[in-house]
Amino acid sequence: MERTLINALSASVGNTVLVQGFVSVRRDQGKLVFFDIRDRSGSVQGVVLPKSAAMEAAKEVRPEWVVSVEGKVNKRPEKNINEKVQNGDIELEILALTVLSKAKELPFELGVETNLDTYFDYMPYTLRSERAKRVFKVQETIIASFREALKKEQFTEFQAPVLVGADAEGGAAAFPVEYYYDQKAYLATSPQLYKQVMVGVYERAFATPKVFRAEKHSTSRHLPEYTSLDFEMGFIKDHTDVMRVLEHMVRHVVAEVGAVHGVEAPRIPAAIPVLKLREAQKILNVSEEPDLEPEHERAICEWAKKEHDSDFVFITHYPVSKRPFYTYEDENDPGYTKSFDLLFRGLEVTTGGQRIHDHDLLLERIHGRGLKAENFSFYLQTFKYGMPPHGGSATGLERFTARLLELANVKEATLFPRDLNRIDSLLSTDES
């Protein structure tokens, strides 16, 4: 008999079907045994009647066992229909049951609340919970709708390298890698330099790479490995053209997530409010530092929500010294850049801006930062051979997911998170 997916069972009322999946719950009620069985498409309640041939096998089955069952799809009596759950109007009468795989003793019931370390320690198991599955299905939709939004704007996707010869940010801590012929390579801190090269190829390019930062942070907002939603575009007027495309993308993403997953959409007014860094600091009555502190990001987002009914706010014009060497200085505001961050519910989720497209000025900036021009010779070829005014942005997928779902820790929006103390398993400090 061919397998029927659980979400198709309602079309098979009165028929005998083959269902295969995991046992989520086992309940004994008198002489009856009830199972909630799940597969990739959903869940259904099954029941084994006292005289069923399946009863002997059913006696030993426990949660997370993998089973194959033959059963008859029956309509539930009107009084037992539960319209709030999938397949709440049907029940699977189990006629035959085969165990495909037994689960060992479970560490705890799936879906119960645990501390984060316990959740991560048992991640191959805890990812099966409905809450975790929902988080990463939402994340899948974010990536898909990011691609869709940019394709509509005639962007071309490319695959950015992970092994690079130099740090694109010109200062961000990078993970070194032993390379051929006793040379050092690094895990990419950004696809930035390659995005710019691809502007010279396609004018508009985007990528969704893994990127790596070796800073020793231990916070609820930092990750040493994350996914970056990056795009770069040529023939721009200035950074505001990039902000326009980013805003269009964000609107599309949150609309798609809402439509597909029923997530309440964040507040976005007709135009996301824009403040220069100094303006934001004046509103908050704080000193003019080169960046916002986390508590300032939260406070200015509260201001944007109150004053503009917006969960998002753009902060622009960061100091030249604070931004990477390739960032364009505003000729009308010397010392400050045509750059921006997008804050979302109290957290910076995106950074971007206009880039320098003049070869000689780039070379000057590289030297001015104390960097070695020869480390960027491959990248600099792009500008030797002509480049249009261009810019782009990078959005942290995990941060965006966490704020969209209002998760307290960005690691909750990260499949298999790495941090100072963990690569899958906790790192041992025992030197014996």
N, C-alpha and C positions, 0 to 999 in steps of 0.2 A: 504494500500500500504506500502511496506517495505521501510525504509529510505535508501537513496543513499548518500554516503559521497561525498563531493564536488570534491575530487581528482579523483573520478571515473566517473564524468559526461561526459567526452569526449568520453567514450565508449557507451553513451546512446543517441547520436545525433538522433533526430527524435522521441524519446520516451518521454512519460510523466513520471516524477519522483517525489518523495517526498524528499524535502531537509529541514533540520532543523538546525537552527543556530542563531547567533547573527547578528544584522544589524550593520555593521561598518559605512556605509555612506548612506545618503539619498540625492538624487538630483532630483529636479523638472525641467523638460525641456519641456516647452509648456504644452501639455496635458499628457505628459508621466511622470511616476515616476520611477526613477532608484534606485536600492538598491545594495550595495555591501554586500554580506552575507558571513559569515565565520563560519566554524566549525573546529573541531580538525585537519582536513586534509588540509584545505586551504580556498580559497576565490573564489567567482564567482559573476559576475554582473548579476542582474536580472532586468527585466523591466515589468512594469504594463502598458498595453495599455489602451487607453481611454475608450473603451467599455467593458473592462474586468470585470468579476464578482468580481475580487479582488480589484477593485479601491476604493470602499467604505472603506474597512478596511485599505488600503494602505495610505489613506489620513492622518491618525493619527499616523502612525508608525514613530518612531524616532530612532536615534543611540542608540545602546546597548539594544534595545528591543529584546526579544527572540521570534522567529517566526517559524512557520511550514508552508511551501509553497509547493503547487503542481504546477509544471510547465513543459513546453515543452523545451527540449534542442535543440537549433537551432544553426546552423553554422553561424558565422558572415560573412557579405560580405567581399570580399577580401580587400577592402580599409579600413575596420574597424578593421582588425586583428592587435593585439598588441602582438608580440612575446616575449616581455620583461616581461610579467606578466603571472601568472598561469591562465589557461583557457582563454587566450587572443584571442582564435579563436572561442569561443562559447559564447552564451548568454542564460540565462534562462528566457523564457517568462512565467511570473507568471500568473497562471490561477485561483488559490485560495490561500488565505492567512489567517492564524489563528494566533492570538497573544497568545503566551504561557506565557509571562511575560513582564510587562511594567517596564521600567527604570524610576527612578525619574530624576529630573533635574540634568544634569551632571555638575560637578564643573569646567570642562574645556574640550576641545576637546582631545580625546584620542590620545596620541603620540606627543602632543606639548611639547616643551622643558620647563621644570620647574626647580626651584631650588630643591636641594636634600630633604630638609625638606618637601616641598609640595609633592614631589614624594613619600616619605615614609608615609606622613599623609594619602594619598589616595591609599596606596599600593594594597588593594584588587581590585581597579579599574586600577591603572597604570600598574600592572603586565600583563594586557591584551594587552598592546601595543606590536607591532611587535618587537621593539627593546628589550624590557624586555624578551619576550618569547624566542627570539633568544639566549640571554645570558644564560638562564637557560636550554635550550636545548643543548647548547655547554657544559655546566657544567655536564649535564647528560652523555654526551659522554665521558667527561674526566673521570668520575667515572667508567663507563662501560669499557673503554679501560685500565684504571689502573688495574681493576680486570683481564681483559683478559691477559694483559702482565704478571702479576704475576702468573696466573694459568699456563701459558706456561712454567714458571720457577719452577713449582711444589710447589707453595705456597698453604697453606690451609687458607681459610677465617674463622675468628671467630668473635663473637660479644663481644666487650669489655664493662665492666660495666661503668655506669655513676656515681653511688654512690661508693665512696671509703673511706677507713679508714685513709689514709694519703696522703699527697701531693707528687706525684711521682717525681717532680723536686727538692724537698728538698729546697724550698725557694720561688717558684712562689706563688703569692697571690692566694688563693683558696676561693671559695664561701662556707661558712659553711652551713650545713643542720642539723636541729634537727632530731635526730634519736631515736630509741627505748631506753627505760631505761635511759633516760637523757644523752645519749651519743651523741657525735658530729661525724657527717660524713661530707664529702666534695664532691662537684661536681668535677669530674676528670679533672685535668689539662693536662692529657696525658694518653694514654693506655700503657705507656712504661713498667711498671712493669709486666703487664699482657702479653704483647708481649714476654717478656723474659721468663716468665713461659711457654708460648706456644712453644717456641723453644725447651724446654725439652720434649714436647709432639710430635710435628710434624717436628721439625728441621727448617721448613720455615713457617711463619705465617704472615697474614696481616689482617687489620681491617680498617673500614672507620667511626670511631665514631665521635660524637659531643664531643668537649672538651671546657673547660671553664677557663678563666683567669680573675682574679678580679683586675688586675692592673688598675689604674684610668687613662688610656690613652684617649686622644681625638685627634686622628690623622686620616689621610686618609689611614693608613696601619694597624691599630689595631682593633681588635674585642674582646669583652668579651666572645663570643660564636662563634665557627667556626667548620668546618668539617676538620678532619685530615686524610690524606691518609698515613697510617702507614704500614711498613713491618719490619720484623726482621728475620734474617737468621743465622743458625749455621754452624760450621765447616768452618769458614772463615780464610784466611791468615791474613788479617787486614782490615782496613776501606776501602781500595781501592776495595775490592770485593763488598762491599755495594755500592760504587760509580758506579761500573760497572753495577750492576742491576738497580740502579736508572737511569742511563743514558739510558739504554735500554728501561726502562719504559717511560721516557720522550719522546724519539724518537717515540715510538709507539703511545703515546697519541696525540702528535701534528700531526702525520700523519693521524690518524683517524679523528681528528677534521677537518683537512683540507679536507679530502675525503668526509666527511658527510655534512659539513656546508660551505665549500668553504672559510674557514678562511686561510689567507696567513700564511704559516708556518714560524716560527721564524728561524733565521740562526743558524744551528748547524754544526760545522765542523766535520771532521772524528773523532776527540776526543775533548771533551769539555776541554778548558784550565784549568789548576790547578795551584794555587798559595798558598803558605803558607801565613798566615795572615801577618807575618813580611815582606814577599816579596811584598805583595800588598801595604802595608804601605810605603815601600821604593819607589815603583813606583810612588805613589801619593805624596811622599815627606811630609808625616805626621808622627807624633810621634807614638811610639809603645804602643798604648792603648790596653786593653784586647778585644776590639771588634771594628767593623767598625761603624762609624756614618752613618746615612742615606745618607748624601751627598757623603760620601766616597764609599758607595755601588753603587750609581749612577755613580760616576767617574770611578770606576774600571770596571764597565760594559761598559762604553764608551771606555775604553782602550781595553777591550776584543773584542768589535765590530770592532775597528779600526785595531788592531794588529792580530786578529785571525778570523775575520769575524764571530764572535759568539755572540749570544744574551744571552748566558749562561756562567758562570764562577764558578768553585769550589774554595772556600777558605778553607784551612785546617789548622790544628795545632793551635787551640785556647788554651789559657792558662788553666791549670788545675783548677785554681780558678774560671774561667768563666763558666765552664761546670758542669753539674750535677755530683753527687758523683759517679755514676756508670760508668763514662766515662774512657776509658783506656788511661793511660799515655804512651807516646812514649818512649820506653827504649833507643832509640838512640837520643832523643831530650828532655832531662829531663825538666820538668816544663810545657811541652806542650802535648796536647792530640792527639790521633788518631781520630780526629773528623773533621767535615766539615760542611759548609753551601753551598747551591747552590743558586747563585744569578741569577735572570732572569730579564733582562731589568731594572736594577737598584734597584731591591728589593729582599731581602732574601725570598725565597719561601719554602726552605727545610733545615732541620737541621738533622745531623746524625753522625754516627761514630761507632767505636768498643766499646763494653761494657766490663767491668770487669767480668770475669767468676769464679774467685776464692773467695770462701766464706769468708775467713779470711781477705783478702784485702778489700772486700766490707764492712765488719764490721768496719775495721779500718777507711775507708773513711767516713762512716756514723758518727762515733764518732768524726772524725776530723772536720766535718761540724757542730758539735754541735747538731746533730739530735738524736732522741731517737731510739735506735735499736729495742725496743719492738714495735714501730709503723710499723716496716718493717719485723716483724717475719714471717708473712705469705709468703712474697716475698723471704726471705732468705732461706726458706726451699728448694727452687729450687736449690740453690747452695750447700746446704748440701749434696744433693743426686747426684751431678755430673752434670756439664754443659760444653758444648764445647765452644771454642772461637766463639763469635757471635757478631753481630752488626745489625744496621738497620737505618731507617730514617723515618721522618715525614714531609709530604708536606701539606701546608695549601691550601685547595681546593679553597677557595675564592681568596687568593692572586694569585694562579696560573691562575685562570680564568681571574682575572683582568689584569694580565700582558699579557696573551695570546691575549685578546681582546683589550688591551691598554686602559683600563678604568682608569680614574683619581683617583677614590676612591674605595677601596676594598668593601665598603658597596654596591656599584652598582652591585657587583657580589655576593651579599648575599641576600637570601630570608629572609624577615622579620628580618632585622638587629637589634641587641641590642647594645646600647652604654650607655655612662654615663647619657644621657638625654632621653632615649627611651626604652620602651619595647612595641612594636607596636605603642602605643600612646606616646606622649611626657609626661615625668614625671613632675608632678606639684611640684612647690616649694612653693606653697601657704599653709601655716601652719594653716590658719584659719579654 
